[in-house]
Amino acid sequence: MLALVALSPLLYVTLLSLVVAWSGRLARLPGADPTGGRDWYLVAAVVGVVIAPLLAFTILGGLGWLG
């Protein structure tokens, strides 16, 4: 259970950082919407709160670390 609590925020921060990098590259494209990056960041932040624990549970369950 401790591994699940530790892995969830790690996945959340890592994946949210990837979204920030991706949306930053999108904002530099010609004709890009400057607020589009912020919108993607907000969507990823909200969805990630739910997805990160589920992904951590799936990974740890697949590895056999959840008993």
N, CA, C and O atoms as a Tripos MOL2 file, in Angstrom:
@<TRIPOS>MOLECULE
protein
  268   267    67     0     0
PROTEIN
NO_CHARGES

@<TRIPOS>ATOM
      1 N           0.8150   -1.1950    0.0000 N.3       1 MET1
      2 CA          0.0000    0.0000    0.0000 C.3       1 MET1
      3 C           0.8600    1.2620    0.0000 C.2       1 MET1
      4 O           0.4980    2.2660   -0.6130 O.2       1 MET1
      5 N           1.9930    1.2080    0.6850 N.am      2 LEU2
      6 CA          2.8950    2.3510    0.7080 C.3       2 LEU2
      7 C           3.4440    2.6400   -0.6830 C.2       2 LEU2
      8 O           3.6280    3.7980   -1.0580 O.2       2 LEU2
      9 N           3.7030    1.5870   -1.4380 N.am      3 ALA3
     10 CA          4.2020    1.7730   -2.8010 C.3       3 ALA3
     11 C           3.1610    2.4810   -3.6630 C.2       3 ALA3
     12 O           3.5170    3.2990   -4.5110 O.2       3 ALA3
     13 N           1.8990    2.1810   -3.4580 N.am      4 LEU4
     14 CA          0.8230    2.8290   -4.2030 C.3       4 LEU4
     15 C           0.7490    4.3160   -3.8620 C.2       4 LEU4
     16 O           0.5810    5.1570   -4.7450 O.2       4 LEU4
     17 N           0.8760    4.6250   -2.5840 N.am      5 VAL5
     18 CA          0.8340    6.0200   -2.1500 C.3       5 VAL5
     19 C           2.0660    6.7810   -2.6580 C.2       5 VAL5
     20 O           1.9790    7.9770   -2.9390 O.2       5 VAL5
     21 N           3.1760    6.1180   -2.7740 N.am      6 ALA6
     22 CA          4.3930    6.7760   -3.2580 C.3       6 ALA6
     23 C           4.4050    6.9190   -4.7780 C.2       6 ALA6
     24 O           4.8790    7.9250   -5.3050 O.2       6 ALA6
     25 N           3.8870    5.9190   -5.4810 N.am      7 LEU7
     26 CA          3.9480    5.9330   -6.9420 C.3       7 LEU7
     27 C           2.9220    6.8790   -7.5590 C.2       7 LEU7
     28 O           3.1940    7.4700   -8.6030 O.2       7 LEU7
     29 N           1.7660    7.0370   -6.9510 N.am      8 SER8
     30 CA          0.7140    7.8920   -7.5190 C.3       8 SER8
     31 C           1.1630    9.3340   -7.7260 C.2       8 SER8
     32 O           1.0290    9.8460   -8.8370 O.2       8 SER8
     33 N           1.6930   10.0160   -6.7010 N.am      9 PRO9
     34 CA          2.1240   11.3940   -6.9490 C.3       9 PRO9
     35 C           3.3180   11.4880   -7.8960 C.2       9 PRO9
     36 O           3.4610   12.4690   -8.6260 O.2       9 PRO9
     37 N           4.1680   10.4720   -7.8820 N.am     10 LEU10
     38 CA          5.3030   10.4610   -8.7960 C.3      10 LEU10
     39 C           4.8230   10.4080  -10.2470 C.2      10 LEU10
     40 O           5.3230   11.1430  -11.0980 O.2      10 LEU10
     41 N           3.8590    9.5430  -10.5230 N.am     11 LEU11
     42 CA          3.2850    9.4750  -11.8630 C.3      11 LEU11
     43 C           2.5820   10.7740  -12.2280 C.2      11 LEU11
     44 O           2.7120   11.2560  -13.3530 O.2      11 LEU11
     45 N           1.8410   11.3390  -11.2870 N.am     12 TYR12
     46 CA          1.0830   12.5720  -11.5390 C.3      12 TYR12
     47 C           2.0210   13.7120  -11.9240 C.2      12 TYR12
     48 O           1.7960   14.3930  -12.9240 O.2      12 TYR12
     49 N           3.0540   13.9170  -11.1450 N.am     13 VAL13
     50 CA          3.9860   15.0230  -11.4110 C.3      13 VAL13
     51 C           4.7540   14.7870  -12.7070 C.2      13 VAL13
     52 O           4.9500   15.7180  -13.4880 O.2      13 VAL13
     53 N           5.1830   13.5630  -12.9400 N.am     14 THR14
     54 CA          5.9350   13.2510  -14.1530 C.3      14 THR14
     55 C           5.0860   13.4610  -15.4000 C.2      14 THR14
     56 O           5.5280   14.1020  -16.3540 O.2      14 THR14
     57 N           3.8950   12.9330  -15.3950 N.am     15 LEU15
     58 CA          3.0370   13.0550  -16.5760 C.3      15 LEU15
     59 C           2.5630   14.4890  -16.7800 C.2      15 LEU15
     60 O           2.4210   14.9330  -17.9190 O.2      15 LEU15
     61 N           2.3190   15.2190  -15.6990 N.am     16 LEU16
     62 CA          1.9260   16.6150  -15.8270 C.3      16 LEU16
     63 C           3.0880   17.4510  -16.3700 C.2      16 LEU16
     64 O           2.8680   18.3890  -17.1370 O.2      16 LEU16
     65 N           4.2990   17.1250  -15.9870 N.am     17 SER17
     66 CA          5.4720   17.8190  -16.5240 C.3      17 SER17
     67 C           5.6240   17.5580  -18.0210 C.2      17 SER17
     68 O           6.0080   18.4540  -18.7730 O.2      17 SER17
     69 N           5.3250   16.3430  -18.4500 N.am     18 LEU18
     70 CA          5.3750   16.0350  -19.8810 C.3      18 LEU18
     71 C           4.3250   16.8230  -20.6500 C.2      18 LEU18
     72 O           4.5840   17.2710  -21.7660 O.2      18 LEU18
     73 N           3.1400   16.9990  -20.0660 N.am     19 VAL19
     74 CA          2.0930   17.7880  -20.7170 C.3      19 VAL19
     75 C           2.5170   19.2490  -20.8270 C.2      19 VAL19
     76 O           2.2600   19.8930  -21.8440 O.2      19 VAL19
     77 N           3.1630   19.7750  -19.7930 N.am     20 VAL20
     78 CA          3.6400   21.1620  -19.8340 C.3      20 VAL20
     79 C           4.6790   21.3270  -20.9470 C.2      20 VAL20
     80 O           4.6310   22.3020  -21.6970 O.2      20 VAL20
     81 N           5.6060   20.3930  -21.0580 N.am     21 ALA21
     82 CA          6.6210   20.4660  -22.1190 C.3      21 ALA21
     83 C           5.9720   20.3580  -23.4980 C.2      21 ALA21
     84 O           6.3350   21.0950  -24.4140 O.2      21 ALA21
     85 N           5.0280   19.4550  -23.6460 N.am     22 TRP22
     86 CA          4.3420   19.2630  -24.9270 C.3      22 TRP22
     87 C           3.5410   20.5000  -25.3110 C.2      22 TRP22
     88 O           3.5910   20.9420  -26.4580 O.2      22 TRP22
     89 N           2.7970   21.0640  -24.3500 N.am     23 SER23
     90 CA          1.9830   22.2360  -24.6640 C.3      23 SER23
     91 C           2.8630   23.4600  -24.9180 C.2      23 SER23
     92 O           2.4720   24.3460  -25.6780 O.2      23 SER23
     93 N           4.0440   23.5260  -24.2970 N.am     24 GLY24
     94 CA          4.9730   24.6110  -24.5850 C.3      24 GLY24
     95 C           5.4750   24.5610  -26.0100 C.2      24 GLY24
     96 O           5.6280   25.5910  -26.6660 O.2      24 GLY24
     97 N           5.7320   23.3480  -26.4850 N.am     25 ARG25
     98 CA          6.1490   23.2010  -27.8890 C.3      25 ARG25
     99 C           5.0100   23.5550  -28.8290 C.2      25 ARG25
    100 O           5.2370   24.1520  -29.8810 O.2      25 ARG25
    101 N           3.7810   23.1920  -28.4610 N.am     26 LEU26
    102 CA          2.6350   23.5340  -29.3050 C.3      26 LEU26
    103 C           2.4400   25.0380  -29.3930 C.2      26 LEU26
    104 O           2.0660   25.5530  -30.4470 O.2      26 LEU26
    105 N           2.6870   25.7470  -28.3030 N.am     27 ALA27
    106 CA          2.4870   27.1910  -28.2820 C.3      27 ALA27
    107 C           3.4800   27.9160  -29.1950 C.2      27 ALA27
    108 O           3.2020   29.0240  -29.6540 O.2      27 ALA27
    109 N           4.6240   27.3030  -29.4580 N.am     28 ARG28
    110 CA          5.6290   27.9260  -30.3140 C.3      28 ARG28
    111 C           5.3830   27.6790  -31.8050 C.2      28 ARG28
    112 O           6.0800   28.2500  -32.6440 O.2      28 ARG28
    113 N           4.4200   26.8500  -32.1400 N.am     29 LEU29
    114 CA          4.1240   26.5940  -33.5440 C.3      29 LEU29
    115 C           3.4750   27.8230  -34.1750 C.2      29 LEU29
    116 O           2.7730   28.5750  -33.4980 O.2      29 LEU29
    117 N           3.7090   28.0250  -35.4710 N.am     30 PRO30
    118 CA          3.0650   29.1680  -36.1360 C.3      30 PRO30
    119 C           1.5480   29.0060  -36.1430 C.2      30 PRO30
    120 O           1.0290   27.9330  -36.4490 O.2      30 PRO30
    121 N           0.8620   30.0590  -35.8100 N.am     31 GLY31
    122 CA         -0.5990   30.0480  -35.8010 C.3      31 GLY31
    123 C          -1.2020   29.3800  -34.5900 C.2      31 GLY31
    124 O          -2.3910   29.0610  -34.5920 O.2      31 GLY31
    125 N          -0.4150   29.1600  -33.5560 N.am     32 ALA32
    126 CA         -0.9040   28.4610  -32.3610 C.3      32 ALA32
    127 C          -1.7330   29.4020  -31.4920 C.2      32 ALA32
    128 O          -1.5100   30.6130  -31.4700 O.2      32 ALA32
    129 N          -2.6750   28.8300  -30.7910 N.am     33 ASP33
    130 CA         -3.4840   29.5770  -29.8340 C.3      33 ASP33
    131 C          -2.6850   29.7190  -28.5390 C.2      33 ASP33
    132 O          -2.2950   28.7080  -27.9540 O.2      33 ASP33
    133 N          -2.4300   30.9430  -28.0760 N.am     34 PRO34
    134 CA         -1.5910   31.0990  -26.8750 C.3      34 PRO34
    135 C          -2.2270   30.5520  -25.5950 C.2      34 PRO34
    136 O          -1.5090   30.1910  -24.6620 O.2      34 PRO34
    137 N          -3.5350   30.4860  -25.5350 N.am     35 THR35
    138 CA         -4.1850   29.9490  -24.3350 C.3      35 THR35
    139 C          -4.4070   28.4490  -24.4280 C.2      35 THR35
    140 O          -4.8570   27.8310  -23.4620 O.2      35 THR35
    141 N          -4.1030   27.8580  -25.5650 N.am     36 GLY36
    142 CA         -4.3110   26.4220  -25.7330 C.3      36 GLY36
    143 C          -3.4690   25.5910  -24.7870 C.2      36 GLY36
    144 O          -3.9250   24.5600  -24.2930 O.2      36 GLY36
    145 N          -2.2400   26.0270  -24.5280 N.am     37 GLY37
    146 CA         -1.3670   25.3060  -23.6060 C.3      37 GLY37
    147 C          -1.9250   25.2700  -22.2010 C.2      37 GLY37
    148 O          -1.8660   24.2410  -21.5270 O.2      37 GLY37
    149 N          -2.4670   26.3970  -21.7580 N.am     38 ARG38
    150 CA         -3.0550   26.4520  -20.4230 C.3      38 ARG38
    151 C          -4.2730   25.5320  -20.3340 C.2      38 ARG38
    152 O          -4.4860   24.8690  -19.3190 O.2      38 ARG38
    153 N          -5.0600   25.4970  -21.3890 N.am     39 ASP39
    154 CA         -6.2390   24.6330  -21.3950 C.3      39 ASP39
    155 C          -5.8550   23.1650  -21.2900 C.2      39 ASP39
    156 O          -6.4710   22.4110  -20.5360 O.2      39 ASP39
    157 N          -4.8380   22.7570  -22.0430 N.am     40 TRP40
    158 CA         -4.3850   21.3690  -21.9750 C.3      40 TRP40
    159 C          -3.8190   21.0470  -20.6010 C.2      40 TRP40
    160 O          -4.0030   19.9420  -20.0900 O.2      40 TRP40
    161 N          -3.1280   22.0160  -20.0010 N.am     41 TYR41
    162 CA         -2.5690   21.8030  -18.6620 C.3      41 TYR41
    163 C          -3.6840   21.5870  -17.6470 C.2      41 TYR41
    164 O          -3.5910   20.6960  -16.8030 O.2      41 TYR41
    165 N          -4.7310   22.3920  -17.7210 N.am     42 LEU42
    166 CA         -5.8470   22.2430  -16.7830 C.3      42 LEU42
    167 C          -6.5810   20.9170  -16.9770 C.2      42 LEU42
    168 O          -6.9590   20.2610  -16.0060 O.2      42 LEU42
    169 N          -6.7780   20.5310  -18.2230 N.am     43 VAL43
    170 CA         -7.4320   19.2380  -18.4980 C.3      43 VAL43
    171 C          -6.5730   18.0950  -17.9570 C.2      43 VAL43
    172 O          -7.0890   17.1730  -17.3250 O.2      43 VAL43
    173 N          -5.2710   18.1570  -18.2040 N.am     44 ALA44
    174 CA         -4.3750   17.1020  -17.7210 C.3      44 ALA44
    175 C          -4.3170   17.0650  -16.2000 C.2      44 ALA44
    176 O          -4.2370   15.9870  -15.6090 O.2      44 ALA44
    177 N          -4.3570   18.2230  -15.5650 N.am     45 ALA45
    178 CA         -4.3110   18.2620  -14.0990 C.3      45 ALA45
    179 C          -5.5540   17.6230  -13.4940 C.2      45 ALA45
    180 O          -5.4530   16.8600  -12.5330 O.2      45 ALA45
    181 N          -6.7130   17.9230  -14.0420 N.am     46 VAL46
    182 CA         -7.9620   17.3780  -13.5010 C.3      46 VAL46
    183 C          -8.0700   15.8800  -13.7780 C.2      46 VAL46
    184 O          -8.4030   15.1020  -12.8840 O.2      46 VAL46
    185 N          -7.7910   15.4850  -15.0010 N.am     47 VAL47
    186 CA         -7.8830   14.0690  -15.3610 C.3      47 VAL47
    187 C          -6.7960   13.2630  -14.6490 C.2      47 VAL47
    188 O          -7.0280   12.1220  -14.2490 O.2      47 VAL47
    189 N          -5.6240   13.8500  -14.4940 N.am     48 GLY48
    190 CA         -4.5150   13.1520  -13.8600 C.3      48 GLY48
    191 C          -4.7480   12.8050  -12.4100 C.2      48 GLY48
    192 O          -4.2010   11.8190  -11.9150 O.2      48 GLY48
    193 N          -5.5570   13.6010  -11.7110 N.am     49 VAL49
    194 CA         -5.8700   13.3020  -10.3110 C.3      49 VAL49
    195 C          -6.5660   11.9480  -10.1990 C.2      49 VAL49
    196 O          -6.3690   11.2230   -9.2240 O.2      49 VAL49
    197 N          -7.3670   11.6150  -11.1810 N.am     50 VAL50
    198 CA         -8.0770   10.3310  -11.1690 C.3      50 VAL50
    199 C          -7.2210    9.2250  -11.7770 C.2      50 VAL50
    200 O          -7.1870    8.1090  -11.2570 O.2      50 VAL50
    201 N          -6.5430    9.5230  -12.8560 N.am     51 ILE51
    202 CA         -5.8180    8.5070  -13.6150 C.3      51 ILE51
    203 C          -4.5480    8.0280  -12.9090 C.2      51 ILE51
    204 O          -4.2330    6.8400  -12.9670 O.2      51 ILE51
    205 N          -3.8150    8.9190  -12.2480 N.am     52 ALA52
    206 CA         -2.5290    8.5390  -11.6360 C.3      52 ALA52
    207 C          -2.6760    7.4150  -10.6050 C.2      52 ALA52
    208 O          -1.9030    6.4580  -10.6670 O.2      52 ALA52
    209 N          -3.6240    7.4760   -9.6590 N.am     53 PRO53
    210 CA         -3.7580    6.3450   -8.7280 C.3      53 PRO53
    211 C          -4.1880    5.0470   -9.4110 C.2      53 PRO53
    212 O          -3.7450    3.9640   -9.0270 O.2      53 PRO53
    213 N          -5.0510    5.1550  -10.4210 N.am     54 LEU54
    214 CA         -5.4720    3.9520  -11.1450 C.3      54 LEU54
    215 C          -4.3070    3.3330  -11.9130 C.2      54 LEU54
    216 O          -4.1570    2.1110  -11.9480 O.2      54 LEU54
    217 N          -3.4880    4.1780  -12.5240 N.am     55 LEU55
    218 CA         -2.3160    3.6790  -13.2380 C.3      55 LEU55
    219 C          -1.3100    3.0670  -12.2740 C.2      55 LEU55
    220 O          -0.7200    2.0280  -12.5710 O.2      55 LEU55
    221 N          -1.1100    3.6980  -11.1290 N.am     56 ALA56
    222 CA         -0.1980    3.1430  -10.1210 C.3      56 ALA56
    223 C          -0.7080    1.7920   -9.6260 C.2      56 ALA56
    224 O           0.0760    0.8550   -9.4750 O.2      56 ALA56
    225 N          -2.0000    1.6810   -9.3740 N.am     57 PHE57
    226 CA         -2.5940    0.4190   -8.9340 C.3      57 PHE57
    227 C          -2.4030   -0.6660   -9.9880 C.2      57 PHE57
    228 O          -2.0830   -1.8070   -9.6530 O.2      57 PHE57
    229 N          -2.5990   -0.3180  -11.2630 N.am     58 THR58
    230 CA         -2.4370   -1.2780  -12.3440 C.3      58 THR58
    231 C          -0.9810   -1.7390  -12.4610 C.2      58 THR58
    232 O          -0.7100   -2.9290  -12.6150 O.2      58 THR58
    233 N          -0.0520   -0.7860  -12.3860 N.am     59 ILE59
    234 CA          1.3650   -1.1480  -12.5000 C.3      59 ILE59
    235 C           1.8000   -2.0440  -11.3580 C.2      59 ILE59
    236 O           2.4370   -3.0740  -11.5760 O.2      59 ILE59
    237 N           1.4550   -1.6500  -10.1320 N.am     60 LEU60
    238 CA          1.8710   -2.4380   -8.9740 C.3      60 LEU60
    239 C           1.1650   -3.7860   -8.9100 C.2      60 LEU60
    240 O           1.7540   -4.7760   -8.4750 O.2      60 LEU60
    241 N          -0.0780   -3.8290   -9.3350 N.am     61 GLY61
    242 CA         -0.7920   -5.1090   -9.3910 C.3      61 GLY61
    243 C          -0.1850   -6.0470  -10.4130 C.2      61 GLY61
    244 O          -0.0800   -7.2510  -10.1780 O.2      61 GLY61
    245 N           0.2140   -5.4950  -11.5510 N.am     62 GLY62
    246 CA          0.8540   -6.2990  -12.5950 C.3      62 GLY62
    247 C           2.2110   -6.8330  -12.1620 C.2      62 GLY62
    248 O           2.6220   -7.9160  -12.5790 O.2      62 GLY62
    249 N           2.9020   -6.0740  -11.3280 N.am     63 LEU63
    250 CA          4.2000   -6.5180  -10.8310 C.3      63 LEU63
    251 C           4.0630   -7.4630   -9.6430 C.2      63 LEU63
    252 O           5.0460   -8.0640   -9.2090 O.2      63 LEU63
    253 N           2.8620   -7.5930   -9.1220 N.am     64 GLY64
    254 CA          2.6270   -8.4820   -7.9810 C.3      64 GLY64
    255 C           3.0040   -7.8760   -6.6490 C.2      64 GLY64
    256 O           3.2620   -8.6140   -5.6980 O.2      64 GLY64
    257 N           3.0450   -6.5590   -6.5450 N.am     65 TRP65
    258 CA          3.4640   -5.9010   -5.3180 C.3      65 TRP65
    259 C           2.2900   -5.5230   -4.4170 C.2      65 TRP65
    260 O           2.4930   -4.9140   -3.3670 O.2      65 TRP65
    261 N           1.0780   -5.8730   -4.8060 N.am     66 LEU66
    262 CA         -0.0840   -5.5150   -3.9880 C.3      66 LEU66
    263 C          -0.6720   -6.7160   -3.2570 C.2      66 LEU66
    264 O          -1.8490   -6.7080   -2.8980 O.2      66 LEU66
    265 N           0.1100   -7.7110   -3.0430 N.am     67 GLY67
    266 CA         -0.3210   -8.8620   -2.2610 C.3      67 GLY67
    267 C          -1.0960   -9.7870   -3.0320 C.2      67 GLY67
    268 O          -1.5330  -10.8120   -2.5090 O.2      67 GLY67
@<TRIPOS>BOND
     1     1     2 1
     2     2     3 1
     3     3     4 2
     4     3     5 am
     5     5     6 1
     6     6     7 1
     7     7     8 2
     8     7     9 am
     9     9    10 1
    10    10    11 1
    11    11    12 2
    12    11    13 am
    13    13    14 1
    14    14    15 1
    15    15    16 2
    16    15    17 am
    17    17    18 1
    18    18    19 1
    19    19    20 2
    20    19    21 am
    21    21    22 1
    22    22    23 1
    23    23    24 2
    24    23    25 am
    25    25    26 1
    26    26    27 1
    27    27    28 2
    28    27    29 am
    29    29    30 1
    30    30    31 1
    31    31    32 2
    32    31    33 am
    33    33    34 1
    34    34    35 1
    35    35    36 2
    36    35    37 am
    37    37    38 1
    38    38    39 1
    39    39    40 2
    40    39    41 am
    41    41    42 1
    42    42    43 1
    43    43    44 2
    44    43    45 am
    45    45    46 1
    46    46    47 1
    47    47    48 2
    48    47    49 am
    49    49    50 1
    50    50    51 1
    51    51    52 2
    52    51    53 am
    53    53    54 1
    54    54    55 1
    55    55    56 2
    56    55    57 am
    57    57    58 1
    58    58    59 1
    59    59    60 2
    60    59    61 am
    61    61    62 1
    62    62    63 1
    63    63    64 2
    64    63    65 am
    65    65    66 1
    66    66    67 1
    67    67    68 2
    68    67    69 am
    69    69    70 1
    70    70    71 1
    71    71    72 2
    72    71    73 am
    73    73    74 1
    74    74    75 1
    75    75    76 2
    76    75    77 am
    77    77    78 1
    78    78    79 1
    79    79    80 2
    80    79    81 am
    81    81    82 1
    82    82    83 1
    83    83    84 2
    84    83    85 am
    85    85    86 1
    86    86    87 1
    87    87    88 2
    88    87    89 am
    89    89    90 1
    90    90    91 1
    91    91    92 2
    92    91    93 am
    93    93    94 1
    94    94    95 1
    95    95    96 2
    96    95    97 am
    97    97    98 1
    98    98    99 1
    99    99   100 2
   100    99   101 am
   101   101   102 1
   102   102   103 1
   103   103   104 2
   104   103   105 am
   105   105   106 1
   106   106   107 1
   107   107   108 2
   108   107   109 am
   109   109   110 1
   110   110   111 1
   111   111   112 2
   112   111   113 am
   113   113   114 1
   114   114   115 1
   115   115   116 2
   116   115   117 am
   117   117   118 1
   118   118   119 1
   119   119   120 2
   120   119   121 am
   121   121   122 1
   122   122   123 1
   123   123   124 2
   124   123   125 am
   125   125   126 1
   126   126   127 1
   127   127   128 2
   128   127   129 am
   129   129   130 1
   130   130   131 1
   131   131   132 2
   132   131   133 am
   133   133   134 1
   134   134   135 1
   135   135   136 2
   136   135   137 am
   137   137   138 1
   138   138   139 1
   139   139   140 2
   140   139   141 am
   141   141   142 1
   142   142   143 1
   143   143   144 2
   144   143   145 am
   145   145   146 1
   146   146   147 1
   147   147   148 2
   148   147   149 am
   149   149   150 1
   150   150   151 1
   151   151   152 2
   152   151   153 am
   153   153   154 1
   154   154   155 1
   155   155   156 2
   156   155   157 am
   157   157   158 1
   158   158   159 1
   159   159   160 2
   160   159   161 am
   161   161   162 1
   162   162   163 1
   163   163   164 2
   164   163   165 am
   165   165   166 1
   166   166   167 1
   167   167   168 2
   168   167   169 am
   169   169   170 1
   170   170   171 1
   171   171   172 2
   172   171   173 am
   173   173   174 1
   174   174   175 1
   175   175   176 2
   176   175   177 am
   177   177   178 1
   178   178   179 1
   179   179   180 2
   180   179   181 am
   181   181   182 1
   182   182   183 1
   183   183   184 2
   184   183   185 am
   185   185   186 1
   186   186   187 1
   187   187   188 2
   188   187   189 am
   189   189   190 1
   190   190   191 1
   191   191   192 2
   192   191   193 am
   193   193   194 1
   194   194   195 1
   195   195   196 2
   196   195   197 am
   197   197   198 1
   198   198   199 1
   199   199   200 2
   200   199   201 am
   201   201   202 1
   202   202   203 1
   203   203   204 2
   204   203   205 am
   205   205   206 1
   206   206   207 1
   207   207   208 2
   208   207   209 am
   209   209   210 1
   210   210   211 1
   211   211   212 2
   212   211   213 am
   213   213   214 1
   214   214   215 1
   215   215   216 2
   216   215   217 am
   217   217   218 1
   218   218   219 1
   219   219   220 2
   220   219   221 am
   221   221   222 1
   222   222   223 1
   223   223   224 2
   224   223   225 am
   225   225   226 1
   226   226   227 1
   227   227   228 2
   228   227   229 am
   229   229   230 1
   230   230   231 1
   231   231   232 2
   232   231   233 am
   233   233   234 1
   234   234   235 1
   235   235   236 2
   236   235   237 am
   237   237   238 1
   238   238   239 1
   239   239   240 2
   240   239   241 am
   241   241   242 1
   242   242   243 1
   243   243   244 2
   244   243   245 am
   245   245   246 1
   246   246   247 1
   247   247   248 2
   248   247   249 am
   249   249   250 1
   250   250   251 1
   251   251   252 2
   252   251   253 am
   253   253   254 1
   254   254   255 1
   255   255   256 2
   256   255   257 am
   257   257   258 1
   258   258   259 1
   259   259   260 2
   260   259   261 am
   261   261   262 1
   262   262   263 1
   263   263   264 2
   264   263   265 am
   265   265   266 1
   266   266   267 1
   267   267   268 2
@<TRIPOS>SUBSTRUCTURE
     1 MET1         2 RESIDUE 1 A MET
     2 LEU2         6 RESIDUE 1 A LEU
     3 ALA3        10 RESIDUE 1 A ALA
     4 LEU4        14 RESIDUE 1 A LEU
     5 VAL5        18 RESIDUE 1 A VAL
     6 ALA6        22 RESIDUE 1 A ALA
     7 LEU7        26 RESIDUE 1 A LEU
     8 SER8        30 RESIDUE 1 A SER
     9 PRO9        34 RESIDUE 1 A PRO
    10 LEU10       38 RESIDUE 1 A LEU
    11 LEU11       42 RESIDUE 1 A LEU
    12 TYR12       46 RESIDUE 1 A TYR
    13 VAL13       50 RESIDUE 1 A VAL
    14 THR14       54 RESIDUE 1 A THR
    15 LEU15       58 RESIDUE 1 A LEU
    16 LEU16       62 RESIDUE 1 A LEU
    17 SER17       66 RESIDUE 1 A SER
    18 LEU18       70 RESIDUE 1 A LEU
    19 VAL19       74 RESIDUE 1 A VAL
    20 VAL20       78 RESIDUE 1 A VAL
    21 ALA21       82 RESIDUE 1 A ALA
    22 TRP22       86 RESIDUE 1 A TRP
    23 SER23       90 RESIDUE 1 A SER
    24 GLY24       94 RESIDUE 1 A GLY
    25 ARG25       98 RESIDUE 1 A ARG
    26 LEU26      102 RESIDUE 1 A LEU
    27 ALA27      106 RESIDUE 1 A ALA
    28 ARG28      110 RESIDUE 1 A ARG
    29 LEU29      114 RESIDUE 1 A LEU
    30 PRO30      118 RESIDUE 1 A PRO
    31 GLY31      122 RESIDUE 1 A GLY
    32 ALA32      126 RESIDUE 1 A ALA
    33 ASP33      130 RESIDUE 1 A ASP
    34 PRO34      134 RESIDUE 1 A PRO
    35 THR35      138 RESIDUE 1 A THR
    36 GLY36      142 RESIDUE 1 A GLY
    37 GLY37      146 RESIDUE 1 A GLY
    38 ARG38      150 RESIDUE 1 A ARG
    39 ASP39      154 RESIDUE 1 A ASP
    40 TRP40      158 RESIDUE 1 A TRP
    41 TYR41      162 RESIDUE 1 A TYR
    42 LEU42      166 RESIDUE 1 A LEU
    43 VAL43      170 RESIDUE 1 A VAL
    44 ALA44      174 RESIDUE 1 A ALA
    45 ALA45      178 RESIDUE 1 A ALA
    46 VAL46      182 RESIDUE 1 A VAL
    47 VAL47      186 RESIDUE 1 A VAL
    48 GLY48      190 RESIDUE 1 A GLY
    49 VAL49      194 RESIDUE 1 A VAL
    50 VAL50      198 RESIDUE 1 A VAL
    51 ILE51      202 RESIDUE 1 A ILE
    52 ALA52      206 RESIDUE 1 A ALA
    53 PRO53      210 RESIDUE 1 A PRO
    54 LEU54      214 RESIDUE 1 A LEU
    55 LEU55      218 RESIDUE 1 A LEU
    56 ALA56      222 RESIDUE 1 A ALA
    57 PHE57      226 RESIDUE 1 A PHE
    58 THR58      230 RESIDUE 1 A THR
    59 ILE59      234 RESIDUE 1 A ILE
    60 LEU60      238 RESIDUE 1 A LEU
    61 GLY61      242 RESIDUE 1 A GLY
    62 GLY62      246 RESIDUE 1 A GLY
    63 LEU63      250 RESIDUE 1 A LEU
    64 GLY64      254 RESIDUE 1 A GLY
    65 TRP65      258 RESIDUE 1 A TRP
    66 LEU66      262 RESIDUE 1 A LEU
    67 GLY67      266 RESIDUE 1 A GLY
